[in-house]
Amino acid sequence: MPLYEYRCASCDDRFEEFRSFSDADDGVACPACGSEDVKRQLAAFATSSPSGSGSRGSGGGSCGGGSRGFT
Ligand SMILES: [Zn+2]
């Protein structure tokens, strides 16, 4: 499912949603003000969101489980 970016025409908020192609413009409401007067920006196919902290979930971490206890 592609990630679409929307901009609210009422409060100028920007948000992103995963939508299927057929639902891309259907019933999208601004999470900030609830307005459905939103405009879809160009679809951003993942990757390269400048001010976003992605990478939740997959991989990373591996803290703990190490070999500590050098006593
Ligand atoms: Zn809004």
N, CA, C, O and the ligand as a Tripos MOL2 file, in Angstrom:
@<TRIPOS>MOLECULE
protein
  285   283    72     0     0
PROTEIN
NO_CHARGES

@<TRIPOS>ATOM
      1 N           0.8460   -1.2000    0.0000 N.3       1 MET1
      2 CA          0.0000    0.0000    0.0000 C.3       1 MET1
      3 C           0.8840    1.2530    0.0000 C.2       1 MET1
      4 O           1.7920    1.3700    0.8230 O.2       1 MET1
      5 N           0.6320    2.1460   -0.8800 N.am      2 PRO2
      6 CA          1.4770    3.3400   -0.9500 C.3       2 PRO2
      7 C           1.1650    4.3290    0.1610 C.2       2 PRO2
      8 O           0.0620    4.3790    0.7050 O.2       2 PRO2
      9 N           2.1640    5.0930    0.4610 N.am      3 LEU3
     10 CA          2.0040    6.1330    1.4700 C.3       3 LEU3
     11 C           1.7060    7.4480    0.7690 C.2       3 LEU3
     12 O           2.4710    7.9010   -0.0830 O.2       3 LEU3
     13 N           0.5980    8.0450    1.1360 N.am      4 TYR4
     14 CA          0.2340    9.3270    0.5410 C.3       4 TYR4
     15 C           0.4160   10.4380    1.5660 C.2       4 TYR4
     16 O           0.2930   10.2460    2.7750 O.2       4 TYR4
     17 N           0.7100   11.5830    1.0280 N.am      5 GLU5
     18 CA          0.8430   12.7340    1.9080 C.3       5 GLU5
     19 C          -0.2740   13.7090    1.5830 C.2       5 GLU5
     20 O          -0.5810   13.9650    0.4180 O.2       5 GLU5
     21 N          -0.8610   14.2370    2.6130 N.am      6 TYR6
     22 CA         -1.9880   15.1540    2.4390 C.3       6 TYR6
     23 C          -1.7010   16.4660    3.1560 C.2       6 TYR6
     24 O          -0.9380   16.5410    4.1190 O.2       6 TYR6
     25 N          -2.3460   17.4760    2.6390 N.am      7 ARG7
     26 CA         -2.2820   18.7640    3.3270 C.3       7 ARG7
     27 C          -3.6990   19.2540    3.5410 C.2       7 ARG7
     28 O          -4.5170   19.2690    2.6210 O.2       7 ARG7
     29 N          -3.9680   19.6460    4.7470 N.am      8 CYS8
     30 CA         -5.2940   20.1250    5.0840 C.3       8 CYS8
     31 C          -5.4560   21.5610    4.6000 C.2       8 CYS8
     32 O          -4.5980   22.4110    4.8380 O.2       8 CYS8
     33 N          -6.5530   21.8150    3.9280 N.am      9 ALA9
     34 CA         -6.8040   23.1600    3.4220 C.3       9 ALA9
     35 C          -7.3510   24.0730    4.5050 C.2       9 ALA9
     36 O          -7.3570   25.2940    4.3510 O.2       9 ALA9
     37 N          -7.8050   23.4890    5.5850 N.am     10 SER10
     38 CA         -8.3740   24.2940    6.6580 C.3      10 SER10
     39 C          -7.3110   24.7870    7.6270 C.2      10 SER10
     40 O          -7.2470   25.9750    7.9430 O.2      10 SER10
     41 N          -6.4890   23.8770    8.0890 N.am     11 CYS11
     42 CA         -5.5150   24.2760    9.1040 C.3      11 CYS11
     43 C          -4.0750   24.1360    8.6090 C.2      11 CYS11
     44 O          -3.1220   24.3920    9.3450 O.2      11 CYS11
     45 N          -3.9420   23.7330    7.3690 N.am     12 ASP12
     46 CA         -2.6250   23.6470    6.7530 C.3      12 ASP12
     47 C          -1.7340   22.5980    7.4140 C.2      12 ASP12
     48 O          -0.5080   22.6720    7.3430 O.2      12 ASP12
     49 N          -2.3480   21.6600    8.0320 N.am     13 ASP13
     50 CA         -1.5840   20.5850    8.6310 C.3      13 ASP13
     51 C          -1.2130   19.5720    7.5530 C.2      13 ASP13
     52 O          -1.9340   19.3850    6.5730 O.2      13 ASP13
     53 N          -0.1050   18.9460    7.7550 N.am     14 ARG14
     54 CA          0.3000   17.8970    6.8230 C.3      14 ARG14
     55 C           0.3530   16.5630    7.5390 C.2      14 ARG14
     56 O           0.7890   16.4560    8.6850 O.2      14 ARG14
     57 N          -0.1020   15.5610    6.8300 N.am     15 PHE15
     58 CA         -0.0850   14.2390    7.4360 C.3      15 PHE15
     59 C           0.0350   13.1910    6.3490 C.2      15 PHE15
     60 O          -0.1440   13.4700    5.1630 O.2      15 PHE15
     61 N           0.3360   12.0070    6.7720 N.am     16 GLU16
     62 CA          0.5460   10.9250    5.8240 C.3      16 GLU16
     63 C          -0.3450    9.7560    6.1780 C.2      16 GLU16
     64 O          -0.6190    9.4840    7.3470 O.2      16 GLU16
     65 N          -0.7870    9.0790    5.1480 N.am     17 GLU17
     66 CA         -1.5960    7.9060    5.3800 C.3      17 GLU17
     67 C          -1.2720    6.8400    4.3590 C.2      17 GLU17
     68 O          -0.9610    7.1240    3.2020 O.2      17 GLU17
     69 N          -1.3540    5.6180    4.8150 N.am     18 PHE18
     70 CA         -1.2790    4.5150    3.8820 C.3      18 PHE18
     71 C          -2.6610    4.2640    3.3150 C.2      18 PHE18
     72 O          -3.6310    4.0550    4.0430 O.2      18 PHE18
     73 N          -2.7180    4.2890    2.0230 N.am     19 ARG19
     74 CA         -4.0080    4.1230    1.3700 C.3      19 ARG19
     75 C          -3.8520    3.2190    0.1710 C.2      19 ARG19
     76 O          -2.7980    3.1820   -0.4650 O.2      19 ARG19
     77 N          -4.9000    2.4950   -0.1310 N.am     20 SER20
     78 CA         -4.8730    1.7720   -1.3820 C.3      20 SER20
     79 C          -5.1560    2.7630   -2.5050 C.2      20 SER20
     80 O          -5.6730    3.8540   -2.2640 O.2      20 SER20
     81 N          -4.8220    2.3870   -3.7060 N.am     21 PHE21
     82 CA         -4.9810    3.3140   -4.8270 C.3      21 PHE21
     83 C          -6.4180    3.7750   -4.9730 C.2      21 PHE21
     84 O          -6.6840    4.9470   -5.2430 O.2      21 PHE21
     85 N          -7.3210    2.8640   -4.7960 N.am     22 SER22
     86 CA         -8.7260    3.2020   -5.0260 C.3      22 SER22
     87 C          -9.2790    4.0810   -3.9130 C.2      22 SER22
     88 O         -10.2970    4.7530   -4.0800 O.2      22 SER22
     89 N          -8.6040    4.0650   -2.7930 N.am     23 ASP23
     90 CA         -9.0900    4.8360   -1.6450 C.3      23 ASP23
     91 C          -8.3070    6.1110   -1.4110 C.2      23 ASP23
     92 O          -8.5060    6.8000   -0.4100 O.2      23 ASP23
     93 N          -7.4270    6.4180   -2.3300 N.am     24 ALA24
     94 CA         -6.4600    7.4850   -2.0880 C.3      24 ALA24
     95 C          -7.1120    8.8100   -1.7080 C.2      24 ALA24
     96 O          -6.6130    9.5370   -0.8490 O.2      24 ALA24
     97 N          -8.2100    9.1070   -2.3480 N.am     25 ASP25
     98 CA         -8.8550   10.4000   -2.0870 C.3      25 ASP25
     99 C         -10.1880   10.2470   -1.3750 C.2      25 ASP25
    100 O         -10.9990   11.1730   -1.3290 O.2      25 ASP25
    101 N         -10.3910    9.0940   -0.8370 N.am     26 ASP26
    102 CA        -11.7150    8.7870   -0.3320 C.3      26 ASP26
    103 C         -11.7760    8.9220    1.1830 C.2      26 ASP26
    104 O         -11.1280    8.1750    1.9160 O.2      26 ASP26
    105 N         -12.5480    9.8650    1.6270 N.am     27 GLY27
    106 CA        -12.8130    9.9810    3.0580 C.3      27 GLY27
    107 C         -11.5810   10.2400    3.8860 C.2      27 GLY27
    108 O         -11.4470    9.7240    4.9960 O.2      27 GLY27
    109 N         -10.6890   11.0300    3.3570 N.am     28 VAL28
    110 CA         -9.5030   11.3820    4.1320 C.3      28 VAL28
    111 C          -9.8210   12.5980    4.9820 C.2      28 VAL28
    112 O         -10.2750   13.6220    4.4700 O.2      28 VAL28
    113 N          -9.5890   12.4880    6.2450 N.am     29 ALA29
    114 CA         -9.8790   13.5960    7.1390 C.3      29 ALA29
    115 C          -8.6210   14.0260    7.8670 C.2      29 ALA29
    116 O          -7.7730   13.2130    8.2330 O.2      29 ALA29
    117 N          -8.5320   15.3110    8.0600 N.am     30 CYS30
    118 CA         -7.3860   15.8570    8.7760 C.3      30 CYS30
    119 C          -7.4050   15.3990   10.2290 C.2      30 CYS30
    120 O          -8.4140   15.5530   10.9160 O.2      30 CYS30
    121 N          -6.3060   14.8430   10.6950 N.am     31 PRO31
    122 CA         -6.2570   14.3720   12.0850 C.3      31 PRO31
    123 C          -6.2410   15.5170   13.0860 C.2      31 PRO31
    124 O          -6.5420   15.3250   14.2640 O.2      31 PRO31
    125 N          -5.8910   16.6990   12.6170 N.am     32 ALA32
    126 CA         -5.7830   17.8290   13.5340 C.3      32 ALA32
    127 C          -7.1260   18.5110   13.7510 C.2      32 ALA32
    128 O          -7.5040   18.8080   14.8840 O.2      32 ALA32
    129 N          -7.8420   18.7560   12.6640 N.am     33 CYS33
    130 CA         -9.0840   19.5070   12.7970 C.3      33 CYS33
    131 C         -10.2970   18.7290   12.3040 C.2      33 CYS33
    132 O         -11.4330   19.1680   12.4800 O.2      33 CYS33
    133 N         -10.0610   17.5940   11.6980 N.am     34 GLY34
    134 CA        -11.1750   16.7540   11.2880 C.3      34 GLY34
    135 C         -11.7840   17.1360    9.9610 C.2      34 GLY34
    136 O         -12.7420   16.5050    9.5130 O.2      34 GLY34
    137 N         -11.2470   18.1530    9.3280 N.am     35 SER35
    138 CA        -11.7800   18.5720    8.0500 C.3      35 SER35
    139 C         -11.4520   17.5600    6.9660 C.2      35 SER35
    140 O         -10.3850   16.9450    6.9740 O.2      35 SER35
    141 N         -12.3680   17.3970    6.0460 N.am     36 GLU36
    142 CA        -12.1020   16.5100    4.9210 C.3      36 GLU36
    143 C         -11.6520   17.2940    3.6960 C.2      36 GLU36
    144 O         -11.5280   16.7520    2.5980 O.2      36 GLU36
    145 N         -11.4180   18.5440    3.9070 N.am     37 ASP37
    146 CA        -10.9460   19.3910    2.8170 C.3      37 ASP37
    147 C          -9.4280   19.3030    2.7460 C.2      37 ASP37
    148 O          -8.7120   20.2480    3.0760 O.2      37 ASP37
    149 N          -8.9740   18.1740    2.3180 N.am     38 VAL38
    150 CA         -7.5390   17.9420    2.2580 C.3      38 VAL38
    151 C          -7.1170   17.7090    0.8140 C.2      38 VAL38
    152 O          -7.8880   17.2280   -0.0160 O.2      38 VAL38
    153 N          -5.8920   18.0580    0.5510 N.am     39 LYS39
    154 CA         -5.3670   17.8670   -0.7920 C.3      39 LYS39
    155 C          -4.2170   16.8700   -0.7510 C.2      39 LYS39
    156 O          -3.3350   16.9320    0.1060 O.2      39 LYS39
    157 N          -4.2590   15.9790   -1.6790 N.am     40 ARG40
    158 CA         -3.2200   14.9670   -1.7020 C.3      40 ARG40
    159 C          -1.9730   15.5120   -2.3860 C.2      40 ARG40
    160 O          -2.0280   16.0590   -3.4870 O.2      40 ARG40
    161 N          -0.8780   15.3500   -1.7160 N.am     41 GLN41
    162 CA          0.3920   15.7260   -2.3030 C.3      41 GLN41
    163 C           0.9050   14.5550   -3.1260 C.2      41 GLN41
    164 O           0.2730   13.5010   -3.1870 O.2      41 GLN41
    165 N           2.0400   14.7480   -3.7500 N.am     42 LEU42
    166 CA          2.5810   13.6300   -4.4860 C.3      42 LEU42
    167 C           2.8920   12.4670   -3.5560 C.2      42 LEU42
    168 O           3.3150   12.6440   -2.4130 O.2      42 LEU42
    169 N           2.6750   11.3150   -4.0710 N.am     43 ALA43
    170 CA          2.8670   10.1350   -3.2570 C.3      43 ALA43
    171 C           4.3350    9.9320   -2.9580 C.2      43 ALA43
    172 O           5.1870    9.9490   -3.8460 O.2      43 ALA43
    173 N           4.5960    9.7430   -1.7100 N.am     44 ALA44
    174 CA          5.9700    9.4740   -1.3200 C.3      44 ALA44
    175 C           6.1030    7.9880   -1.0310 C.2      44 ALA44
    176 O           5.5650    7.4770   -0.0480 O.2      44 ALA44
    177 N           6.8050    7.3290   -1.8770 N.am     45 PHE45
    178 CA          6.9190    5.8920   -1.7100 C.3      45 PHE45
    179 C           7.9880    5.5520   -0.6810 C.2      45 PHE45
    180 O           9.1130    5.1700   -1.0050 O.2      45 PHE45
    181 N           7.5950    5.7050    0.5310 N.am     46 ALA46
    182 CA          8.5110    5.4010    1.6330 C.3      46 ALA46
    183 C           9.8210    6.1670    1.4790 C.2      46 ALA46
    184 O           9.9440    7.0360    0.6170 O.2      46 ALA46
    185 N          10.7560    5.8490    2.2860 N.am     47 THR47
    186 CA         12.0970    6.4430    2.2150 C.3      47 THR47
    187 C          12.0880    7.9720    2.1380 C.2      47 THR47
    188 O          11.0730    8.5830    1.8060 O.2      47 THR47
    189 N          13.1480    8.5300    2.4260 N.am     48 SER48
    190 CA         13.4290    9.9470    2.2980 C.3      48 SER48
    191 C          12.3060   10.8680    2.7520 C.2      48 SER48
    192 O          11.8040   11.6760    1.9710 O.2      48 SER48
    193 N          11.9180   10.7460    3.9980 N.am     49 SER49
    194 CA         11.1030   11.7960    4.5740 C.3      49 SER49
    195 C          12.0380   12.6340    5.4390 C.2      49 SER49
    196 O          12.5810   12.1420    6.4290 O.2      49 SER49
    197 N          12.2210   13.8620    5.0790 N.am     50 PRO50
    198 CA         13.2770   14.6790    5.6780 C.3      50 PRO50
    199 C          13.1350   14.8230    7.1850 C.2      50 PRO50
    200 O          14.0990   14.6150    7.9220 O.2      50 PRO50
    201 N          11.9720   15.1700    7.6380 N.am     51 SER51
    202 CA         11.8180   15.3890    9.0700 C.3      51 SER51
    203 C          10.9650   14.3080    9.7080 C.2      51 SER51
    204 O          10.0040   14.5880   10.4240 O.2      51 SER51
    205 N          11.3340   13.0830    9.4340 N.am     52 GLY52
    206 CA         10.5670   12.0130   10.0330 C.3      52 GLY52
    207 C          11.4960   11.0220   10.6850 C.2      52 GLY52
    208 O          12.5570   10.7030   10.1480 O.2      52 GLY52
    209 N          11.1110   10.5500   11.8040 N.am     53 SER53
    210 CA         11.9030    9.5170   12.4220 C.3      53 SER53
    211 C          11.2530    8.1800   12.1310 C.2      53 SER53
    212 O          10.3620    7.7350   12.8550 O.2      53 SER53
    213 N          11.6930    7.5670   11.0980 N.am     54 GLY54
    214 CA         11.1090    6.3050   10.7010 C.3      54 GLY54
    215 C          11.6600    5.1590   11.5160 C.2      54 GLY54
    216 O          11.9380    5.2910   12.7070 O.2      54 GLY54
    217 N          11.8060    4.0710   10.8690 N.am     55 SER55
    218 CA         12.4070    2.8920   11.4690 C.3      55 SER55
    219 C          11.8770    2.5920   12.8520 C.2      55 SER55
    220 O          12.6240    2.5730   13.8300 O.2      55 SER55
    221 N          10.6030    2.3610   12.9220 N.am     56 ARG56
    222 CA         10.1180    1.7700   14.1510 C.3      56 ARG56
    223 C           9.8110    0.3210   13.8820 C.2      56 ARG56
    224 O           9.2090   -0.0300   12.8670 O.2      56 ARG56
    225 N          10.2210   -0.4910   14.7790 N.am     57 GLY57
    226 CA          9.8960   -1.8940   14.5830 C.3      57 GLY57
    227 C          11.0620   -2.7090   14.0790 C.2      57 GLY57
    228 O          11.7140   -3.4080   14.8540 O.2      57 GLY57
    229 N          11.3290   -2.6310   12.8110 N.am     58 SER58
    230 CA         12.2160   -3.6110   12.2260 C.3      58 SER58
    231 C          13.6780   -3.3950   12.5950 C.2      58 SER58
    232 O          14.2540   -2.3350   12.3510 O.2      58 SER58
    233 N          14.2250   -4.3720   13.1570 N.am     59 GLY59
    234 CA         15.6560   -4.3670   13.3900 C.3      59 GLY59
    235 C          16.1240   -3.3330   14.3850 C.2      59 GLY59
    236 O          15.3270   -2.7700   15.1350 O.2      59 GLY59
    237 N          17.3860   -3.0940   14.3890 N.am     60 GLY60
    238 CA         17.9510   -2.0870   15.2630 C.3      60 GLY60
    239 C          18.4180   -2.6980   16.5680 C.2      60 GLY60
    240 O          19.0120   -3.7760   16.6050 O.2      60 GLY60
    241 N          18.1390   -1.9990   17.6020 N.am     61 GLY61
    242 CA         18.2940   -2.4560   18.9560 C.3      61 GLY61
    243 C          19.4920   -3.3060   19.2870 C.2      61 GLY61
    244 O          20.6410   -2.8690   19.2260 O.2      61 GLY61
    245 N          19.1940   -4.4950   19.6290 N.am     62 SER62
    246 CA         20.1920   -5.4310   20.1380 C.3      62 SER62
    247 C          20.9370   -4.8830   21.3460 C.2      62 SER62
    248 O          22.1450   -5.0730   21.4920 O.2      62 SER62
    249 N          20.2050   -4.2130   22.1930 N.am     63 CYS63
    250 CA         20.7880   -3.8720   23.4620 C.3      63 CYS63
    251 C          20.3270   -4.9090   24.4720 C.2      63 CYS63
    252 O          19.1650   -5.3160   24.4670 O.2      63 CYS63
    253 N          21.1830   -5.3100   25.2850 N.am     64 GLY64
    254 CA         20.8510   -6.4200   26.1730 C.3      64 GLY64
    255 C          21.1980   -7.7220   25.4870 C.2      64 GLY64
    256 O          21.2920   -7.7840   24.2610 O.2      64 GLY64
    257 N          21.3790   -8.7120   26.2430 N.am     65 GLY65
    258 CA         21.7720   -9.9780   25.6630 C.3      65 GLY65
    259 C          23.2580  -10.0390   25.3500 C.2      65 GLY65
    260 O          23.7710  -11.0370   24.8430 O.2      65 GLY65
    261 N          23.9290   -8.9420   25.6680 N.am     66 GLY66
    262 CA         25.3580   -8.9330   25.4550 C.3      66 GLY66
    263 C          26.0720   -9.6530   26.5850 C.2      66 GLY66
    264 O          25.4570  -10.1800   27.5120 O.2      66 GLY66
    265 N          27.3270   -9.6550   26.4770 N.am     67 SER67
    266 CA         28.1070  -10.3180   27.5210 C.3      67 SER67
    267 C          28.6000   -9.3000   28.5430 C.2      67 SER67
    268 O          29.6950   -8.7470   28.4390 O.2      67 SER67
    269 N          27.7630   -9.0860   29.5060 N.am     68 ARG68
    270 CA         28.2690   -8.2850   30.5980 C.3      68 ARG68
    271 C          28.3710   -9.1710   31.8350 C.2      68 ARG68
    272 O          27.8150  -10.2690   31.8730 O.2      68 ARG68
    273 N          29.0300   -8.7190   32.7650 N.am     69 GLY69
    274 CA         29.2980   -9.5870   33.8960 C.3      69 GLY69
    275 C          30.7590  -10.0090   33.9000 C.2      69 GLY69
    276 O          31.0950  -11.1820   34.0630 O.2      69 GLY69
    277 N          31.5880   -9.0430   33.7200 N.am     70 PHE70
    278 CA         33.0200   -9.2850   33.8620 C.3      70 PHE70
    279 C          33.4230   -9.0510   35.2960 C.2      70 PHE70
    280 O          34.0740   -8.0520   35.6020 O.2      70 PHE70
    281 N          33.0660   -9.9120   36.1400 N.am     71 THR71
    282 CA         33.4420   -9.6640   37.5200 C.3      71 THR71
    283 C          34.4680  -10.6400   38.0210 C.2      71 THR71
    284 O          34.8860  -10.5580   39.1760 O.2      71 THR71
    285 ZN         -6.8850   20.3710    9.4280 Zn       72 ZN72
@<TRIPOS>BOND
     1     1     2 1
     2     2     3 1
     3     3     4 2
     4     3     5 am
     5     5     6 1
     6     6     7 1
     7     7     8 2
     8     7     9 am
     9     9    10 1
    10    10    11 1
    11    11    12 2
    12    11    13 am
    13    13    14 1
    14    14    15 1
    15    15    16 2
    16    15    17 am
    17    17    18 1
    18    18    19 1
    19    19    20 2
    20    19    21 am
    21    21    22 1
    22    22    23 1
    23    23    24 2
    24    23    25 am
    25    25    26 1
    26    26    27 1
    27    27    28 2
    28    27    29 am
    29    29    30 1
    30    30    31 1
    31    31    32 2
    32    31    33 am
    33    33    34 1
    34    34    35 1
    35    35    36 2
    36    35    37 am
    37    37    38 1
    38    38    39 1
    39    39    40 2
    40    39    41 am
    41    41    42 1
    42    42    43 1
    43    43    44 2
    44    43    45 am
    45    45    46 1
    46    46    47 1
    47    47    48 2
    48    47    49 am
    49    49    50 1
    50    50    51 1
    51    51    52 2
    52    51    53 am
    53    53    54 1
    54    54    55 1
    55    55    56 2
    56    55    57 am
    57    57    58 1
    58    58    59 1
    59    59    60 2
    60    59    61 am
    61    61    62 1
    62    62    63 1
    63    63    64 2
    64    63    65 am
    65    65    66 1
    66    66    67 1
    67    67    68 2
    68    67    69 am
    69    69    70 1
    70    70    71 1
    71    71    72 2
    72    71    73 am
    73    73    74 1
    74    74    75 1
    75    75    76 2
    76    75    77 am
    77    77    78 1
    78    78    79 1
    79    79    80 2
    80    79    81 am
    81    81    82 1
    82    82    83 1
    83    83    84 2
    84    83    85 am
    85    85    86 1
    86    86    87 1
    87    87    88 2
    88    87    89 am
    89    89    90 1
    90    90    91 1
    91    91    92 2
    92    91    93 am
    93    93    94 1
    94    94    95 1
    95    95    96 2
    96    95    97 am
    97    97    98 1
    98    98    99 1
    99    99   100 2
   100    99   101 am
   101   101   102 1
   102   102   103 1
   103   103   104 2
   104   103   105 am
   105   105   106 1
   106   106   107 1
   107   107   108 2
   108   107   109 am
   109   109   110 1
   110   110   111 1
   111   111   112 2
   112   111   113 am
   113   113   114 1
   114   114   115 1
   115   115   116 2
   116   115   117 am
   117   117   118 1
   118   118   119 1
   119   119   120 2
   120   119   121 am
   121   121   122 1
   122   122   123 1
   123   123   124 2
   124   123   125 am
   125   125   126 1
   126   126   127 1
   127   127   128 2
   128   127   129 am
   129   129   130 1
   130   130   131 1
   131   131   132 2
   132   131   133 am
   133   133   134 1
   134   134   135 1
   135   135   136 2
   136   135   137 am
   137   137   138 1
   138   138   139 1
   139   139   140 2
   140   139   141 am
   141   141   142 1
   142   142   143 1
   143   143   144 2
   144   143   145 am
   145   145   146 1
   146   146   147 1
   147   147   148 2
   148   147   149 am
   149   149   150 1
   150   150   151 1
   151   151   152 2
   152   151   153 am
   153   153   154 1
   154   154   155 1
   155   155   156 2
   156   155   157 am
   157   157   158 1
   158   158   159 1
   159   159   160 2
   160   159   161 am
   161   161   162 1
   162   162   163 1
   163   163   164 2
   164   163   165 am
   165   165   166 1
   166   166   167 1
   167   167   168 2
   168   167   169 am
   169   169   170 1
   170   170   171 1
   171   171   172 2
   172   171   173 am
   173   173   174 1
   174   174   175 1
   175   175   176 2
   176   175   177 am
   177   177   178 1
   178   178   179 1
   179   179   180 2
   180   179   181 am
   181   181   182 1
   182   182   183 1
   183   183   184 2
   184   183   185 am
   185   185   186 1
   186   186   187 1
   187   187   188 2
   188   187   189 am
   189   189   190 1
   190   190   191 1
   191   191   192 2
   192   191   193 am
   193   193   194 1
   194   194   195 1
   195   195   196 2
   196   195   197 am
   197   197   198 1
   198   198   199 1
   199   199   200 2
   200   199   201 am
   201   201   202 1
   202   202   203 1
   203   203   204 2
   204   203   205 am
   205   205   206 1
   206   206   207 1
   207   207   208 2
   208   207   209 am
   209   209   210 1
   210   210   211 1
   211   211   212 2
   212   211   213 am
   213   213   214 1
   214   214   215 1
   215   215   216 2
   216   215   217 am
   217   217   218 1
   218   218   219 1
   219   219   220 2
   220   219   221 am
   221   221   222 1
   222   222   223 1
   223   223   224 2
   224   223   225 am
   225   225   226 1
   226   226   227 1
   227   227   228 2
   228   227   229 am
   229   229   230 1
   230   230   231 1
   231   231   232 2
   232   231   233 am
   233   233   234 1
   234   234   235 1
   235   235   236 2
   236   235   237 am
   237   237   238 1
   238   238   239 1
   239   239   240 2
   240   239   241 am
   241   241   242 1
   242   242   243 1
   243   243   244 2
   244   243   245 am
   245   245   246 1
   246   246   247 1
   247   247   248 2
   248   247   249 am
   249   249   250 1
   250   250   251 1
   251   251   252 2
   252   251   253 am
   253   253   254 1
   254   254   255 1
   255   255   256 2
   256   255   257 am
   257   257   258 1
   258   258   259 1
   259   259   260 2
   260   259   261 am
   261   261   262 1
   262   262   263 1
   263   263   264 2
   264   263   265 am
   265   265   266 1
   266   266   267 1
   267   267   268 2
   268   267   269 am
   269   269   270 1
   270   270   271 1
   271   271   272 2
   272   271   273 am
   273   273   274 1
   274   274   275 1
   275   275   276 2
   276   275   277 am
   277   277   278 1
   278   278   279 1
   279   279   280 2
   280   279   281 am
   281   281   282 1
   282   282   283 1
   283   283   284 2
@<TRIPOS>SUBSTRUCTURE
     1 MET1         2 RESIDUE 1 A MET
     2 PRO2         6 RESIDUE 1 A PRO
     3 LEU3        10 RESIDUE 1 A LEU
     4 TYR4        14 RESIDUE 1 A TYR
     5 GLU5        18 RESIDUE 1 A GLU
     6 TYR6        22 RESIDUE 1 A TYR
     7 ARG7        26 RESIDUE 1 A ARG
     8 CYS8        30 RESIDUE 1 A CYS
     9 ALA9        34 RESIDUE 1 A ALA
    10 SER10       38 RESIDUE 1 A SER
    11 CYS11       42 RESIDUE 1 A CYS
    12 ASP12       46 RESIDUE 1 A ASP
    13 ASP13       50 RESIDUE 1 A ASP
    14 ARG14       54 RESIDUE 1 A ARG
    15 PHE15       58 RESIDUE 1 A PHE
    16 GLU16       62 RESIDUE 1 A GLU
    17 GLU17       66 RESIDUE 1 A GLU
    18 PHE18       70 RESIDUE 1 A PHE
    19 ARG19       74 RESIDUE 1 A ARG
    20 SER20       78 RESIDUE 1 A SER
    21 PHE21       82 RESIDUE 1 A PHE
    22 SER22       86 RESIDUE 1 A SER
    23 ASP23       90 RESIDUE 1 A ASP
    24 ALA24       94 RESIDUE 1 A ALA
    25 ASP25       98 RESIDUE 1 A ASP
    26 ASP26      102 RESIDUE 1 A ASP
    27 GLY27      106 RESIDUE 1 A GLY
    28 VAL28      110 RESIDUE 1 A VAL
    29 ALA29      114 RESIDUE 1 A ALA
    30 CYS30      118 RESIDUE 1 A CYS
    31 PRO31      122 RESIDUE 1 A PRO
    32 ALA32      126 RESIDUE 1 A ALA
    33 CYS33      130 RESIDUE 1 A CYS
    34 GLY34      134 RESIDUE 1 A GLY
    35 SER35      138 RESIDUE 1 A SER
    36 GLU36      142 RESIDUE 1 A GLU
    37 ASP37      146 RESIDUE 1 A ASP
    38 VAL38      150 RESIDUE 1 A VAL
    39 LYS39      154 RESIDUE 1 A LYS
    40 ARG40      158 RESIDUE 1 A ARG
    41 GLN41      162 RESIDUE 1 A GLN
    42 LEU42      166 RESIDUE 1 A LEU
    43 ALA43      170 RESIDUE 1 A ALA
    44 ALA44      174 RESIDUE 1 A ALA
    45 PHE45      178 RESIDUE 1 A PHE
    46 ALA46      182 RESIDUE 1 A ALA
    47 THR47      186 RESIDUE 1 A THR
    48 SER48      190 RESIDUE 1 A SER
    49 SER49      194 RESIDUE 1 A SER
    50 PRO50      198 RESIDUE 1 A PRO
    51 SER51      202 RESIDUE 1 A SER
    52 GLY52      206 RESIDUE 1 A GLY
    53 SER53      210 RESIDUE 1 A SER
    54 GLY54      214 RESIDUE 1 A GLY
    55 SER55      218 RESIDUE 1 A SER
    56 ARG56      222 RESIDUE 1 A ARG
    57 GLY57      226 RESIDUE 1 A GLY
    58 SER58      230 RESIDUE 1 A SER
    59 GLY59      234 RESIDUE 1 A GLY
    60 GLY60      238 RESIDUE 1 A GLY
    61 GLY61      242 RESIDUE 1 A GLY
    62 SER62      246 RESIDUE 1 A SER
    63 CYS63      250 RESIDUE 1 A CYS
    64 GLY64      254 RESIDUE 1 A GLY
    65 GLY65      258 RESIDUE 1 A GLY
    66 GLY66      262 RESIDUE 1 A GLY
    67 SER67      266 RESIDUE 1 A SER
    68 ARG68      270 RESIDUE 1 A ARG
    69 GLY69      274 RESIDUE 1 A GLY
    70 PHE70      278 RESIDUE 1 A PHE
    71 THR71      282 RESIDUE 1 A THR
    72 ZN72       285 GROUP 0 **** ****
